[in-house]
Amino acid sequence: MPAPPSEAEATASEPSKTLVGIAYHHLRRDIIEGRLAPGAKLRVEHLKDSYGVGAGTLREALALLVSDALVVTQGQRGFHVKPISMADFQDITKTRILLECEALRQSIQFGDDIWESRVVAAFHRLDRAQERLAANPSERFNEWEDRNREYHQALISGCQSPWVQHFLGILNQQAERYRRLTVTRQPIPRDLHAEHQAILDATLNRDADGACKVLAEHINLTYEAIKQLPATLFDA
């Protein structure tokens, strides 16, 4: 992994807000991928050197991650990576099913031929990434995760509510930390290709009820997989 640019190097050609953005993306990646462990204290005086930015820049980046609900503040005790727990993921799962099924229903109602082609193309890219993931789960997860996110975003891209799409973006960020545990550890057998294909088929058939049913089952299976992992991975 290449080291992020130093603050002095980036300041010469980029505004400070870009520095905040760089620090934000590096921190977000390290939280989601588990390099910054759930519950870990984020000490600004230590992290500013690791990420090559000043303390003020790092605090701004951490504040953005608080807005994303990936970092929490605890009074005068500073910043911490948000812990993970079964109760948290159950809440994420239920809320995501509620919102994503509504967004898919709207997309099926309002989506045009361009929307359909976007969904088909995203499925094709995900399917190819799925093949590479099967051969090397640990090395290919990031690629698969990107394609998986793009597929789900394509499905709901016909939704008429920007707020629903915004909240789903936050929920998917949260779910990614948990999803990574299931895809790389595979606690239960799953045929992700078949799951995604079933969603695609019902969607292209404009079967809103059927599409929402298989989508909800697909999302809930990740929760069921998480339940099979060792309890020591979670706070509660």
Rosetta constraint file for C-alpha pairs under 8 A:
AtomPair CA 3 CA 51 HARMONIC 7.64 0.50
AtomPair CA 4 CA 22 HARMONIC 7.71 0.50
AtomPair CA 4 CA 26 HARMONIC 7.80 0.50
AtomPair CA 4 CA 51 HARMONIC 6.07 0.50
AtomPair CA 4 CA 52 HARMONIC 6.38 0.50
AtomPair CA 5 CA 9 HARMONIC 6.32 0.50
AtomPair CA 5 CA 10 HARMONIC 6.21 0.50
AtomPair CA 5 CA 51 HARMONIC 7.96 0.50
AtomPair CA 5 CA 52 HARMONIC 6.24 0.50
AtomPair CA 6 CA 10 HARMONIC 6.28 0.50
AtomPair CA 6 CA 51 HARMONIC 7.63 0.50
AtomPair CA 6 CA 52 HARMONIC 4.36 0.50
AtomPair CA 6 CA 53 HARMONIC 6.17 0.50
AtomPair CA 7 CA 11 HARMONIC 5.89 0.50
AtomPair CA 7 CA 19 HARMONIC 7.27 0.50
AtomPair CA 7 CA 52 HARMONIC 5.64 0.50
AtomPair CA 7 CA 53 HARMONIC 4.72 0.50
AtomPair CA 7 CA 54 HARMONIC 6.78 0.50
AtomPair CA 8 CA 12 HARMONIC 6.55 0.50
AtomPair CA 9 CA 13 HARMONIC 7.60 0.50
AtomPair CA 10 CA 14 HARMONIC 5.63 0.50
AtomPair CA 10 CA 19 HARMONIC 6.93 0.50
AtomPair CA 11 CA 15 HARMONIC 6.30 0.50
AtomPair CA 11 CA 16 HARMONIC 6.74 0.50
AtomPair CA 11 CA 19 HARMONIC 7.60 0.50
AtomPair CA 14 CA 18 HARMONIC 6.20 0.50
AtomPair CA 14 CA 19 HARMONIC 7.38 0.50
AtomPair CA 15 CA 19 HARMONIC 6.95 0.50
AtomPair CA 16 CA 20 HARMONIC 6.43 0.50
AtomPair CA 16 CA 57 HARMONIC 7.64 0.50
AtomPair CA 17 CA 21 HARMONIC 6.27 0.50
AtomPair CA 18 CA 22 HARMONIC 6.19 0.50
AtomPair CA 19 CA 23 HARMONIC 6.21 0.50
AtomPair CA 19 CA 53 HARMONIC 7.43 0.50
AtomPair CA 19 CA 57 HARMONIC 6.90 0.50
AtomPair CA 20 CA 24 HARMONIC 5.95 0.50
AtomPair CA 20 CA 57 HARMONIC 5.45 0.50
AtomPair CA 20 CA 58 HARMONIC 6.86 0.50
AtomPair CA 20 CA 60 HARMONIC 6.42 0.50
AtomPair CA 20 CA 61 HARMONIC 5.32 0.50
AtomPair CA 21 CA 25 HARMONIC 6.18 0.50
AtomPair CA 21 CA 61 HARMONIC 6.92 0.50
AtomPair CA 22 CA 26 HARMONIC 6.31 0.50
AtomPair CA 23 CA 27 HARMONIC 6.06 0.50
AtomPair CA 23 CA 51 HARMONIC 6.58 0.50
AtomPair CA 23 CA 53 HARMONIC 7.36 0.50
AtomPair CA 23 CA 57 HARMONIC 7.67 0.50
AtomPair CA 23 CA 58 HARMONIC 6.55 0.50
AtomPair CA 23 CA 61 HARMONIC 6.01 0.50
AtomPair CA 24 CA 28 HARMONIC 5.95 0.50
AtomPair CA 24 CA 58 HARMONIC 7.88 0.50
AtomPair CA 24 CA 61 HARMONIC 4.65 0.50
AtomPair CA 24 CA 62 HARMONIC 6.91 0.50
AtomPair CA 24 CA 64 HARMONIC 7.19 0.50
AtomPair CA 24 CA 65 HARMONIC 7.16 0.50
AtomPair CA 25 CA 29 HARMONIC 6.07 0.50
AtomPair CA 26 CA 30 HARMONIC 6.23 0.50
AtomPair CA 26 CA 51 HARMONIC 7.71 0.50
AtomPair CA 27 CA 31 HARMONIC 6.15 0.50
AtomPair CA 27 CA 61 HARMONIC 8.00 0.50
AtomPair CA 28 CA 32 HARMONIC 6.16 0.50
AtomPair CA 28 CA 65 HARMONIC 7.15 0.50
AtomPair CA 28 CA 70 HARMONIC 7.67 0.50
AtomPair CA 29 CA 33 HARMONIC 5.95 0.50
AtomPair CA 30 CA 34 HARMONIC 5.95 0.50
AtomPair CA 30 CA 35 HARMONIC 4.97 0.50
AtomPair CA 30 CA 36 HARMONIC 5.61 0.50
AtomPair CA 31 CA 35 HARMONIC 6.08 0.50
AtomPair CA 31 CA 36 HARMONIC 4.87 0.50
AtomPair CA 31 CA 37 HARMONIC 6.70 0.50
AtomPair CA 31 CA 38 HARMONIC 7.60 0.50
AtomPair CA 31 CA 70 HARMONIC 7.49 0.50
AtomPair CA 31 CA 81 HARMONIC 7.09 0.50
AtomPair CA 32 CA 173 HARMONIC 7.92 0.50
AtomPair CA 32 CA 176 HARMONIC 6.74 0.50
AtomPair CA 32 CA 177 HARMONIC 5.05 0.50
AtomPair CA 33 CA 177 HARMONIC 6.84 0.50
AtomPair CA 33 CA 180 HARMONIC 7.70 0.50
AtomPair CA 34 CA 38 HARMONIC 7.34 0.50
AtomPair CA 34 CA 177 HARMONIC 7.62 0.50
AtomPair CA 36 CA 40 HARMONIC 6.59 0.50
AtomPair CA 36 CA 81 HARMONIC 7.15 0.50
AtomPair CA 37 CA 81 HARMONIC 6.86 0.50
AtomPair CA 38 CA 81 HARMONIC 5.23 0.50
AtomPair CA 38 CA 82 HARMONIC 5.70 0.50
AtomPair CA 38 CA 83 HARMONIC 4.43 0.50
AtomPair CA 38 CA 84 HARMONIC 6.16 0.50
AtomPair CA 39 CA 80 HARMONIC 5.75 0.50
AtomPair CA 39 CA 81 HARMONIC 4.85 0.50
AtomPair CA 39 CA 82 HARMONIC 5.54 0.50
AtomPair CA 39 CA 83 HARMONIC 4.56 0.50
AtomPair CA 39 CA 84 HARMONIC 7.87 0.50
AtomPair CA 40 CA 80 HARMONIC 5.43 0.50
AtomPair CA 40 CA 81 HARMONIC 5.32 0.50
AtomPair CA 41 CA 78 HARMONIC 7.57 0.50
AtomPair CA 41 CA 79 HARMONIC 6.06 0.50
AtomPair CA 41 CA 80 HARMONIC 4.35 0.50
AtomPair CA 41 CA 81 HARMONIC 6.57 0.50
AtomPair CA 42 CA 47 HARMONIC 7.15 0.50
AtomPair CA 42 CA 78 HARMONIC 7.39 0.50
AtomPair CA 42 CA 79 HARMONIC 5.28 0.50
AtomPair CA 42 CA 80 HARMONIC 5.27 0.50
AtomPair CA 42 CA 81 HARMONIC 6.99 0.50
AtomPair CA 43 CA 47 HARMONIC 6.08 0.50
AtomPair CA 43 CA 78 HARMONIC 7.54 0.50
AtomPair CA 43 CA 79 HARMONIC 7.21 0.50
AtomPair CA 44 CA 48 HARMONIC 5.77 0.50
AtomPair CA 44 CA 55 HARMONIC 6.13 0.50
AtomPair CA 44 CA 58 HARMONIC 6.82 0.50
AtomPair CA 44 CA 59 HARMONIC 7.14 0.50
AtomPair CA 45 CA 49 HARMONIC 7.56 0.50
AtomPair CA 45 CA 55 HARMONIC 6.79 0.50
AtomPair CA 46 CA 50 HARMONIC 6.98 0.50
AtomPair CA 47 CA 51 HARMONIC 6.12 0.50
AtomPair CA 47 CA 58 HARMONIC 7.89 0.50
AtomPair CA 48 CA 52 HARMONIC 5.83 0.50
AtomPair CA 48 CA 53 HARMONIC 5.21 0.50
AtomPair CA 48 CA 54 HARMONIC 5.62 0.50
AtomPair CA 48 CA 55 HARMONIC 5.75 0.50
AtomPair CA 48 CA 58 HARMONIC 6.29 0.50
AtomPair CA 49 CA 53 HARMONIC 6.55 0.50
AtomPair CA 49 CA 54 HARMONIC 7.74 0.50
AtomPair CA 53 CA 57 HARMONIC 6.25 0.50
AtomPair CA 53 CA 58 HARMONIC 6.47 0.50
AtomPair CA 54 CA 58 HARMONIC 6.24 0.50
AtomPair CA 55 CA 59 HARMONIC 6.17 0.50
AtomPair CA 56 CA 60 HARMONIC 6.35 0.50
AtomPair CA 57 CA 61 HARMONIC 6.34 0.50
AtomPair CA 58 CA 62 HARMONIC 6.14 0.50
AtomPair CA 59 CA 63 HARMONIC 6.11 0.50
AtomPair CA 60 CA 64 HARMONIC 6.47 0.50
AtomPair CA 61 CA 65 HARMONIC 6.51 0.50
AtomPair CA 62 CA 66 HARMONIC 6.27 0.50
AtomPair CA 62 CA 71 HARMONIC 6.97 0.50
AtomPair CA 62 CA 79 HARMONIC 7.56 0.50
AtomPair CA 63 CA 67 HARMONIC 6.54 0.50
AtomPair CA 63 CA 71 HARMONIC 7.98 0.50
AtomPair CA 64 CA 68 HARMONIC 6.48 0.50
AtomPair CA 65 CA 69 HARMONIC 6.19 0.50
AtomPair CA 65 CA 70 HARMONIC 5.45 0.50
AtomPair CA 65 CA 71 HARMONIC 5.37 0.50
AtomPair CA 66 CA 70 HARMONIC 5.95 0.50
AtomPair CA 66 CA 71 HARMONIC 4.60 0.50
AtomPair CA 66 CA 72 HARMONIC 5.57 0.50
AtomPair CA 66 CA 73 HARMONIC 7.51 0.50
AtomPair CA 67 CA 71 HARMONIC 7.98 0.50
AtomPair CA 68 CA 170 HARMONIC 6.26 0.50
AtomPair CA 68 CA 173 HARMONIC 7.98 0.50
AtomPair CA 69 CA 82 HARMONIC 7.13 0.50
AtomPair CA 69 CA 170 HARMONIC 7.91 0.50
AtomPair CA 69 CA 174 HARMONIC 7.68 0.50
AtomPair CA 70 CA 81 HARMONIC 6.25 0.50
AtomPair CA 70 CA 82 HARMONIC 5.32 0.50
AtomPair CA 70 CA 174 HARMONIC 7.13 0.50
AtomPair CA 71 CA 79 HARMONIC 6.64 0.50
AtomPair CA 71 CA 80 HARMONIC 5.66 0.50
AtomPair CA 71 CA 81 HARMONIC 4.57 0.50
AtomPair CA 71 CA 82 HARMONIC 4.90 0.50
AtomPair CA 72 CA 79 HARMONIC 5.80 0.50
AtomPair CA 72 CA 80 HARMONIC 5.39 0.50
AtomPair CA 72 CA 81 HARMONIC 6.28 0.50
AtomPair CA 72 CA 82 HARMONIC 5.58 0.50
AtomPair CA 73 CA 77 HARMONIC 7.30 0.50
AtomPair CA 73 CA 78 HARMONIC 5.61 0.50
AtomPair CA 73 CA 79 HARMONIC 4.67 0.50
AtomPair CA 73 CA 80 HARMONIC 6.27 0.50
AtomPair CA 74 CA 78 HARMONIC 5.90 0.50
AtomPair CA 74 CA 79 HARMONIC 6.72 0.50
AtomPair CA 74 CA 80 HARMONIC 7.67 0.50
AtomPair CA 83 CA 234 HARMONIC 7.80 0.50
AtomPair CA 83 CA 235 HARMONIC 6.80 0.50
AtomPair CA 84 CA 88 HARMONIC 6.63 0.50
AtomPair CA 84 CA 89 HARMONIC 7.51 0.50
AtomPair CA 84 CA 234 HARMONIC 5.64 0.50
AtomPair CA 84 CA 235 HARMONIC 6.20 0.50
AtomPair CA 85 CA 89 HARMONIC 6.32 0.50
AtomPair CA 85 CA 234 HARMONIC 4.75 0.50
AtomPair CA 85 CA 235 HARMONIC 5.09 0.50
AtomPair CA 85 CA 236 HARMONIC 5.19 0.50
AtomPair CA 86 CA 90 HARMONIC 6.04 0.50
AtomPair CA 86 CA 226 HARMONIC 7.90 0.50
AtomPair CA 86 CA 227 HARMONIC 7.44 0.50
AtomPair CA 86 CA 234 HARMONIC 6.78 0.50
AtomPair CA 86 CA 235 HARMONIC 7.90 0.50
AtomPair CA 86 CA 236 HARMONIC 6.25 0.50
AtomPair CA 87 CA 91 HARMONIC 6.30 0.50
AtomPair CA 87 CA 236 HARMONIC 7.14 0.50
AtomPair CA 88 CA 92 HARMONIC 6.24 0.50
AtomPair CA 89 CA 93 HARMONIC 5.95 0.50
AtomPair CA 89 CA 175 HARMONIC 7.23 0.50
AtomPair CA 89 CA 178 HARMONIC 7.51 0.50
AtomPair CA 89 CA 223 HARMONIC 7.13 0.50
AtomPair CA 90 CA 94 HARMONIC 6.19 0.50
AtomPair CA 90 CA 223 HARMONIC 6.79 0.50
AtomPair CA 91 CA 95 HARMONIC 6.10 0.50
AtomPair CA 92 CA 96 HARMONIC 5.89 0.50
AtomPair CA 92 CA 171 HARMONIC 6.36 0.50
AtomPair CA 92 CA 174 HARMONIC 7.49 0.50
AtomPair CA 92 CA 175 HARMONIC 6.95 0.50
AtomPair CA 93 CA 97 HARMONIC 6.14 0.50
AtomPair CA 93 CA 175 HARMONIC 7.82 0.50
AtomPair CA 93 CA 219 HARMONIC 6.87 0.50
AtomPair CA 93 CA 220 HARMONIC 6.56 0.50
AtomPair CA 93 CA 223 HARMONIC 6.90 0.50
AtomPair CA 94 CA 98 HARMONIC 6.29 0.50
AtomPair CA 95 CA 99 HARMONIC 6.24 0.50
AtomPair CA 96 CA 100 HARMONIC 5.61 0.50
AtomPair CA 96 CA 168 HARMONIC 6.64 0.50
AtomPair CA 96 CA 171 HARMONIC 6.48 0.50
AtomPair CA 96 CA 172 HARMONIC 7.97 0.50
AtomPair CA 97 CA 101 HARMONIC 5.76 0.50
AtomPair CA 97 CA 215 HARMONIC 7.81 0.50
AtomPair CA 97 CA 216 HARMONIC 5.55 0.50
AtomPair CA 97 CA 219 HARMONIC 6.88 0.50
AtomPair CA 97 CA 220 HARMONIC 7.94 0.50
AtomPair CA 98 CA 102 HARMONIC 6.49 0.50
AtomPair CA 99 CA 103 HARMONIC 6.14 0.50
AtomPair CA 99 CA 164 HARMONIC 6.58 0.50
AtomPair CA 99 CA 168 HARMONIC 6.98 0.50
AtomPair CA 100 CA 104 HARMONIC 6.03 0.50
AtomPair CA 100 CA 156 HARMONIC 7.27 0.50
AtomPair CA 100 CA 168 HARMONIC 6.92 0.50
AtomPair CA 101 CA 105 HARMONIC 6.03 0.50
AtomPair CA 101 CA 212 HARMONIC 5.17 0.50
AtomPair CA 101 CA 215 HARMONIC 7.08 0.50
AtomPair CA 101 CA 216 HARMONIC 7.10 0.50
AtomPair CA 102 CA 106 HARMONIC 6.28 0.50
AtomPair CA 103 CA 107 HARMONIC 6.17 0.50
AtomPair CA 103 CA 156 HARMONIC 5.31 0.50
AtomPair CA 103 CA 158 HARMONIC 7.77 0.50
AtomPair CA 103 CA 159 HARMONIC 5.08 0.50
AtomPair CA 103 CA 160 HARMONIC 7.92 0.50
AtomPair CA 103 CA 161 HARMONIC 7.81 0.50
AtomPair CA 103 CA 164 HARMONIC 7.01 0.50
AtomPair CA 103 CA 165 HARMONIC 7.53 0.50
AtomPair CA 104 CA 108 HARMONIC 6.14 0.50
AtomPair CA 104 CA 155 HARMONIC 6.22 0.50
AtomPair CA 104 CA 156 HARMONIC 4.91 0.50
AtomPair CA 104 CA 158 HARMONIC 7.69 0.50
AtomPair CA 104 CA 159 HARMONIC 6.77 0.50
AtomPair CA 104 CA 208 HARMONIC 7.55 0.50
AtomPair CA 104 CA 211 HARMONIC 7.86 0.50
AtomPair CA 104 CA 212 HARMONIC 7.06 0.50
AtomPair CA 105 CA 109 HARMONIC 6.31 0.50
AtomPair CA 105 CA 159 HARMONIC 7.85 0.50
AtomPair CA 105 CA 208 HARMONIC 5.41 0.50
AtomPair CA 105 CA 209 HARMONIC 7.83 0.50
AtomPair CA 105 CA 212 HARMONIC 7.12 0.50
AtomPair CA 106 CA 110 HARMONIC 6.02 0.50
AtomPair CA 106 CA 111 HARMONIC 7.82 0.50
AtomPair CA 106 CA 156 HARMONIC 7.75 0.50
AtomPair CA 106 CA 158 HARMONIC 6.67 0.50
AtomPair CA 106 CA 159 HARMONIC 4.98 0.50
AtomPair CA 106 CA 160 HARMONIC 6.78 0.50
AtomPair CA 107 CA 111 HARMONIC 4.93 0.50
AtomPair CA 107 CA 155 HARMONIC 7.07 0.50
AtomPair CA 107 CA 156 HARMONIC 5.59 0.50
AtomPair CA 107 CA 157 HARMONIC 6.54 0.50
AtomPair CA 107 CA 158 HARMONIC 3.92 0.50
AtomPair CA 107 CA 159 HARMONIC 4.64 0.50
AtomPair CA 107 CA 160 HARMONIC 7.61 0.50
AtomPair CA 108 CA 158 HARMONIC 7.27 0.50
AtomPair CA 108 CA 203 HARMONIC 6.57 0.50
AtomPair CA 108 CA 206 HARMONIC 5.75 0.50
AtomPair CA 108 CA 207 HARMONIC 7.81 0.50
AtomPair CA 108 CA 208 HARMONIC 6.42 0.50
AtomPair CA 109 CA 206 HARMONIC 7.70 0.50
AtomPair CA 110 CA 158 HARMONIC 6.12 0.50
AtomPair CA 110 CA 159 HARMONIC 7.33 0.50
AtomPair CA 110 CA 160 HARMONIC 7.93 0.50
AtomPair CA 111 CA 115 HARMONIC 5.41 0.50
AtomPair CA 111 CA 116 HARMONIC 7.01 0.50
AtomPair CA 111 CA 158 HARMONIC 4.87 0.50
AtomPair CA 111 CA 159 HARMONIC 7.84 0.50
AtomPair CA 112 CA 116 HARMONIC 6.38 0.50
AtomPair CA 113 CA 117 HARMONIC 6.20 0.50
AtomPair CA 114 CA 118 HARMONIC 6.21 0.50
AtomPair CA 115 CA 119 HARMONIC 6.33 0.50
AtomPair CA 115 CA 154 HARMONIC 7.49 0.50
AtomPair CA 115 CA 157 HARMONIC 7.22 0.50
AtomPair CA 115 CA 158 HARMONIC 6.59 0.50
AtomPair CA 116 CA 120 HARMONIC 6.28 0.50
AtomPair CA 116 CA 204 HARMONIC 6.99 0.50
AtomPair CA 117 CA 121 HARMONIC 6.08 0.50
AtomPair CA 118 CA 122 HARMONIC 6.13 0.50
AtomPair CA 118 CA 154 HARMONIC 6.16 0.50
AtomPair CA 119 CA 123 HARMONIC 6.17 0.50
AtomPair CA 119 CA 151 HARMONIC 6.56 0.50
AtomPair CA 119 CA 154 HARMONIC 5.13 0.50
AtomPair CA 119 CA 155 HARMONIC 5.74 0.50
AtomPair CA 119 CA 200 HARMONIC 7.74 0.50
AtomPair CA 120 CA 124 HARMONIC 6.27 0.50
AtomPair CA 120 CA 200 HARMONIC 7.61 0.50
AtomPair CA 121 CA 125 HARMONIC 6.40 0.50
AtomPair CA 122 CA 126 HARMONIC 6.16 0.50
AtomPair CA 122 CA 147 HARMONIC 7.11 0.50
AtomPair CA 122 CA 150 HARMONIC 6.29 0.50
AtomPair CA 122 CA 151 HARMONIC 4.86 0.50
AtomPair CA 122 CA 154 HARMONIC 6.78 0.50
AtomPair CA 123 CA 127 HARMONIC 6.00 0.50
AtomPair CA 123 CA 151 HARMONIC 5.81 0.50
AtomPair CA 123 CA 196 HARMONIC 7.61 0.50
AtomPair CA 123 CA 197 HARMONIC 7.98 0.50
AtomPair CA 123 CA 200 HARMONIC 7.68 0.50
AtomPair CA 124 CA 128 HARMONIC 6.40 0.50
AtomPair CA 125 CA 129 HARMONIC 6.29 0.50
AtomPair CA 125 CA 147 HARMONIC 6.40 0.50
AtomPair CA 126 CA 130 HARMONIC 5.99 0.50
AtomPair CA 126 CA 144 HARMONIC 6.70 0.50
AtomPair CA 126 CA 147 HARMONIC 4.88 0.50
AtomPair CA 126 CA 148 HARMONIC 5.88 0.50
AtomPair CA 126 CA 151 HARMONIC 6.88 0.50
AtomPair CA 127 CA 131 HARMONIC 6.50 0.50
AtomPair CA 127 CA 193 HARMONIC 6.60 0.50
AtomPair CA 128 CA 132 HARMONIC 6.66 0.50
AtomPair CA 129 CA 133 HARMONIC 6.06 0.50
AtomPair CA 129 CA 140 HARMONIC 7.80 0.50
AtomPair CA 129 CA 143 HARMONIC 6.66 0.50
AtomPair CA 129 CA 144 HARMONIC 5.21 0.50
AtomPair CA 129 CA 147 HARMONIC 6.97 0.50
AtomPair CA 130 CA 134 HARMONIC 6.25 0.50
AtomPair CA 130 CA 144 HARMONIC 6.29 0.50
AtomPair CA 130 CA 192 HARMONIC 7.94 0.50
AtomPair CA 130 CA 193 HARMONIC 7.25 0.50
AtomPair CA 131 CA 135 HARMONIC 6.82 0.50
AtomPair CA 132 CA 136 HARMONIC 6.47 0.50
AtomPair CA 132 CA 137 HARMONIC 7.95 0.50
AtomPair CA 132 CA 140 HARMONIC 6.56 0.50
AtomPair CA 133 CA 137 HARMONIC 4.75 0.50
AtomPair CA 133 CA 138 HARMONIC 7.90 0.50
AtomPair CA 133 CA 139 HARMONIC 7.75 0.50
AtomPair CA 133 CA 140 HARMONIC 5.02 0.50
AtomPair CA 133 CA 141 HARMONIC 6.23 0.50
AtomPair CA 133 CA 144 HARMONIC 6.58 0.50
AtomPair CA 136 CA 140 HARMONIC 5.86 0.50
AtomPair CA 137 CA 141 HARMONIC 5.64 0.50
AtomPair CA 137 CA 183 HARMONIC 7.35 0.50
AtomPair CA 137 CA 184 HARMONIC 5.62 0.50
AtomPair CA 138 CA 184 HARMONIC 6.08 0.50
AtomPair CA 140 CA 144 HARMONIC 6.27 0.50
AtomPair CA 141 CA 145 HARMONIC 5.93 0.50
AtomPair CA 141 CA 180 HARMONIC 7.60 0.50
AtomPair CA 141 CA 183 HARMONIC 7.70 0.50
AtomPair CA 141 CA 184 HARMONIC 7.45 0.50
AtomPair CA 142 CA 146 HARMONIC 6.25 0.50
AtomPair CA 143 CA 147 HARMONIC 6.37 0.50
AtomPair CA 144 CA 148 HARMONIC 5.92 0.50
AtomPair CA 145 CA 149 HARMONIC 6.03 0.50
AtomPair CA 145 CA 176 HARMONIC 7.94 0.50
AtomPair CA 146 CA 150 HARMONIC 6.20 0.50
AtomPair CA 147 CA 151 HARMONIC 6.16 0.50
AtomPair CA 148 CA 152 HARMONIC 6.37 0.50
AtomPair CA 149 CA 153 HARMONIC 6.07 0.50
AtomPair CA 149 CA 172 HARMONIC 7.87 0.50
AtomPair CA 150 CA 154 HARMONIC 5.99 0.50
AtomPair CA 151 CA 155 HARMONIC 6.28 0.50
AtomPair CA 152 CA 156 HARMONIC 6.61 0.50
AtomPair CA 153 CA 157 HARMONIC 5.86 0.50
AtomPair CA 154 CA 158 HARMONIC 7.92 0.50
AtomPair CA 156 CA 165 HARMONIC 7.63 0.50
AtomPair CA 159 CA 165 HARMONIC 7.56 0.50
AtomPair CA 161 CA 165 HARMONIC 6.58 0.50
AtomPair CA 162 CA 166 HARMONIC 6.06 0.50
AtomPair CA 163 CA 167 HARMONIC 6.19 0.50
AtomPair CA 164 CA 168 HARMONIC 6.12 0.50
AtomPair CA 165 CA 169 HARMONIC 6.22 0.50
AtomPair CA 166 CA 170 HARMONIC 6.69 0.50
AtomPair CA 167 CA 171 HARMONIC 6.26 0.50
AtomPair CA 168 CA 172 HARMONIC 6.01 0.50
AtomPair CA 169 CA 173 HARMONIC 6.35 0.50
AtomPair CA 170 CA 174 HARMONIC 6.44 0.50
AtomPair CA 171 CA 175 HARMONIC 6.09 0.50
AtomPair CA 172 CA 176 HARMONIC 6.03 0.50
AtomPair CA 173 CA 177 HARMONIC 7.39 0.50
AtomPair CA 174 CA 178 HARMONIC 7.55 0.50
AtomPair CA 175 CA 179 HARMONIC 5.94 0.50
AtomPair CA 176 CA 180 HARMONIC 5.98 0.50
AtomPair CA 177 CA 181 HARMONIC 7.09 0.50
AtomPair CA 178 CA 182 HARMONIC 6.90 0.50
AtomPair CA 178 CA 226 HARMONIC 7.30 0.50
AtomPair CA 179 CA 183 HARMONIC 6.19 0.50
AtomPair CA 179 CA 222 HARMONIC 6.74 0.50
AtomPair CA 180 CA 184 HARMONIC 6.12 0.50
AtomPair CA 181 CA 185 HARMONIC 5.90 0.50
AtomPair CA 181 CA 186 HARMONIC 7.89 0.50
AtomPair CA 181 CA 226 HARMONIC 7.56 0.50
AtomPair CA 182 CA 186 HARMONIC 5.11 0.50
AtomPair CA 182 CA 187 HARMONIC 6.32 0.50
AtomPair CA 182 CA 222 HARMONIC 7.00 0.50
AtomPair CA 182 CA 225 HARMONIC 6.28 0.50
AtomPair CA 182 CA 226 HARMONIC 6.30 0.50
AtomPair CA 186 CA 225 HARMONIC 7.67 0.50
AtomPair CA 187 CA 225 HARMONIC 5.79 0.50
AtomPair CA 187 CA 226 HARMONIC 7.52 0.50
AtomPair CA 187 CA 228 HARMONIC 6.05 0.50
AtomPair CA 187 CA 229 HARMONIC 6.52 0.50
AtomPair CA 188 CA 225 HARMONIC 5.73 0.50
AtomPair CA 188 CA 228 HARMONIC 7.56 0.50
AtomPair CA 191 CA 195 HARMONIC 6.36 0.50
AtomPair CA 192 CA 196 HARMONIC 6.10 0.50
AtomPair CA 193 CA 197 HARMONIC 5.98 0.50
AtomPair CA 194 CA 198 HARMONIC 6.06 0.50
AtomPair CA 195 CA 199 HARMONIC 6.54 0.50
AtomPair CA 195 CA 214 HARMONIC 7.47 0.50
AtomPair CA 195 CA 218 HARMONIC 6.29 0.50
AtomPair CA 196 CA 200 HARMONIC 6.24 0.50
AtomPair CA 196 CA 218 HARMONIC 7.99 0.50
AtomPair CA 197 CA 201 HARMONIC 6.08 0.50
AtomPair CA 198 CA 202 HARMONIC 6.26 0.50
AtomPair CA 198 CA 211 HARMONIC 7.74 0.50
AtomPair CA 198 CA 214 HARMONIC 6.76 0.50
AtomPair CA 199 CA 203 HARMONIC 6.05 0.50
AtomPair CA 199 CA 211 HARMONIC 5.42 0.50
AtomPair CA 199 CA 212 HARMONIC 7.95 0.50
AtomPair CA 199 CA 214 HARMONIC 5.93 0.50
AtomPair CA 199 CA 215 HARMONIC 6.01 0.50
AtomPair CA 200 CA 204 HARMONIC 6.09 0.50
AtomPair CA 200 CA 211 HARMONIC 7.76 0.50
AtomPair CA 201 CA 205 HARMONIC 6.17 0.50
AtomPair CA 201 CA 211 HARMONIC 7.97 0.50
AtomPair CA 202 CA 206 HARMONIC 6.31 0.50
AtomPair CA 202 CA 207 HARMONIC 5.25 0.50
AtomPair CA 202 CA 208 HARMONIC 7.27 0.50
AtomPair CA 202 CA 210 HARMONIC 5.94 0.50
AtomPair CA 202 CA 211 HARMONIC 4.81 0.50
AtomPair CA 203 CA 207 HARMONIC 5.93 0.50
AtomPair CA 203 CA 208 HARMONIC 6.74 0.50
AtomPair CA 203 CA 211 HARMONIC 5.51 0.50
AtomPair CA 207 CA 211 HARMONIC 5.92 0.50
AtomPair CA 208 CA 212 HARMONIC 6.03 0.50
AtomPair CA 209 CA 213 HARMONIC 6.16 0.50
AtomPair CA 210 CA 214 HARMONIC 6.39 0.50
AtomPair CA 211 CA 215 HARMONIC 6.02 0.50
AtomPair CA 212 CA 216 HARMONIC 5.98 0.50
AtomPair CA 213 CA 217 HARMONIC 6.31 0.50
AtomPair CA 214 CA 218 HARMONIC 6.03 0.50
AtomPair CA 215 CA 219 HARMONIC 6.27 0.50
AtomPair CA 216 CA 220 HARMONIC 6.05 0.50
AtomPair CA 217 CA 221 HARMONIC 6.09 0.50
AtomPair CA 218 CA 222 HARMONIC 7.19 0.50
AtomPair CA 219 CA 223 HARMONIC 7.26 0.50
AtomPair CA 220 CA 224 HARMONIC 6.37 0.50
AtomPair CA 221 CA 225 HARMONIC 6.09 0.50
AtomPair CA 222 CA 226 HARMONIC 6.18 0.50
AtomPair CA 223 CA 227 HARMONIC 6.37 0.50
AtomPair CA 224 CA 228 HARMONIC 6.99 0.50
AtomPair CA 225 CA 229 HARMONIC 7.20 0.50
AtomPair CA 229 CA 233 HARMONIC 7.57 0.50
AtomPair CA 231 CA 236 HARMONIC 7.65 0.50
